[in-house]
Amino acid sequence: MKKKKVRVQVPKLVRGIIEMDSDHFGMTREKLCNLIILKVGYRSKFDLVKELCNLEKVYLQFNLNSECLNFYLDILKSNGNTNESEVIRSILLTYINLNSFLREKILFEEQVAYFEYLKKSKEPVKVVVGDRIMEEKVIRIFPCPKTHYIRVAFEKHEDYLSRLKVTKY
């Protein structure tokens, strides 16, 4: 039986998810990686999205604000003959297929960049945590092992990025 050793550099997040799934499914990392190659390798992103489209459907309704509307109209133009529903569905399905860490990093890239800057510069920052204002240095920014949402570790505590309010940028 032929074997090939595969060694590929991936983001730490990817390896963490592989390890978490490996534990959850009760199989070795090698078995899971082989299964992923077999089951996902030739499937296009479109095929995976199509499978999601076969699930029960509900309506999602929201208003596009003026800033977003111009951007959206440009997206429609660049997609040619695709209807509006397909464009929105594709955007939303792309979003939900991202890991929570990546979704949050994309949505709040300015805040993440600011905390990364503070970490490198070792400057203290005033943040509102609950009903307290704390001034501390950022030690690290990382995906929570359980939820994969972004956590920020300070000198004396850590919290989810979404719960932190900076008193000034």
N, C-alpha and C positions, 0 to 999 in steps of 0.2 A: 504494500500500500504506500503510495507516494504521499509525501508531506512537504510543505514549504513553510519555512519560518517567515513570519511577517512581523516587521518592526516598523511602526509608523508613529511619528510625533503628532499628538493630538492635544487639544486644550485639556487642561486638568479637569475641567467640567465634564468633558466627554468621557474620560476615563472613570470619573466618579459615577456617572449615570450607568455606564457599563457594569461597574462593580455593584451598584445598587440593584440593577435589574438581575444580575447574576445571583445575588443573594435571594432576591424576591422569588425568582423562578426556580431556585434550587439547582442550579447548574454551574459548571465551571465557566470561567471567563472565556476559555478557549472554545467550549461548546457554544456559548452564546454568540461569540463573534462569528463563528462558522455559520450559525443559524441566520444571523443578520445578513451575511454575505449571500446565503442561499435564498432568503426570502425577500430581501430588499434590493439586492444587487442590480437586477435588470428592470426593476420597477421604476418608472419615471415618477417625478414629483406629481405629474398630472394624474397618473394612475392612483396614487395614494390619496390625492385630493378628491378624485372621483368616488373612491370608497367612502369618504366622509360625507359626500353629497347624497349617498344612499341612505343615510340615517334619517330619523324623523326630523322634520323641518318645522321651524317656528319663525315668526317674523321678528326682525330686529329693525327698529325704527329710531332714527336720530336725525338731527339737523346739522348740516355742514355750516360752519361759521364762515364769515367772509374771507378770512385768511386761507382757510382750507378749500373753499370753493374754487378759487383760481387754480390752485394746485391740482385739484380733482379734475377740472376741465382739461388741464394739460395732460393728465394721465389718460383721460378718455380719448383725446386726440391721438396720443401715441399708441393706443390700442386699436386704432382703426375701426373695423366693423363689429368689434365685440360689444354686446349690449351692456348697459350700465350695471344691471344686476350681476352679470358674470364678472365684471371688473371688481366690484365691491366684494363679492364672494371670494374671489381669488386673493385679494388683499387680506381679508379677514382669515382665510384658511392658511395663508402663509404665516400670519401673525401667530395663530394658535399652535402651529407646528414648531414654533421656536421654543426653546427651553425658557422657563420663567426668568432666569438670570439674564438671558439675551433680550427677552421682551422688555424687561425693566431697564436694561442698559440702553436700549434703543430709545425708549420713550423718555427717559430722563438723562440723556447723554450729557447735558450741561452740568447737572448736579453731580453726576458720577465723575466727570472730568474735574470739577472743582475739588471734590474729595480726594481724587488721585493727586492733584496738584498739592493739596495740603499735606498729604502723606509724604510726598517727595521733599517738599520744602520744610517739613517739620514745624510749620507754623501752627499755633493753637487756633481753634475756631470756637465761636460761641454758638451752641446749638440749644434749641428748646427741646427738652425731653419731658413729655408729660406736662407738668406744671412747673418744672425747674429749668433754669438757664445754667448750662455748664460750659466751661471753657477748658478744652482739652486738645491734645494732639491726636491726629488720626494715625493709628498704628497699621491697620490693614483693611482692605476692602475685599470681600469674598462672598461666594454663594453659600447660603445656609445649607448644611448637609441634608436637612430634612425637606425644606420647601424649595430650595434653589433660588429663592429671592435674595437680593443683595443685602448683606449685612456690613456694617461699618464698625470696626473695633477701635475704641479709644483707649486711653491709658487706664481708665477705671471702669469702663463698661462697654457694652456693644449693643447695637440695636439695628432694626431694619432701616434701610435707607428711606423707605416711604414714611417712616414715623418721625424722621428727623426734620426739624425746621431750623435753617441757618438764620441767625439774626441779621447778618449782612453778608453779601457776596463781595 
